[in-house]
Amino acid sequence: MTKQFKMIDLDCANCAAKMEDGIRKIDGVKAASISFIMQKLTITAPDDQMDIILKQAAKVCRKIEPDCRIEPIQ
């Protein structure tokens, strides 16, 4: 399943690329991309693992940009 999330306080395109690379390395992630311009994260992964993957993705993002958060798109 592919889901999109809003990136909050993502300030750097280079950081977005590093986050994207880190998220792709998480077990279960089939694909991941971050659009710095749209401030959007797209993850393709099994639906039953999405919550765990999202928590790990948030950790990856905070390591690179401590103020960055991932939120569901309303």
Buried (B, 14 or more C-beta within 10 A) or exposed (E): EEBEBBBEEBEEEEBBEBBBEBBBEBEBBEEBBBBBEEBBBBBBBEEEBBEBBBEBBBEBBBEBBEEBBBEEEE
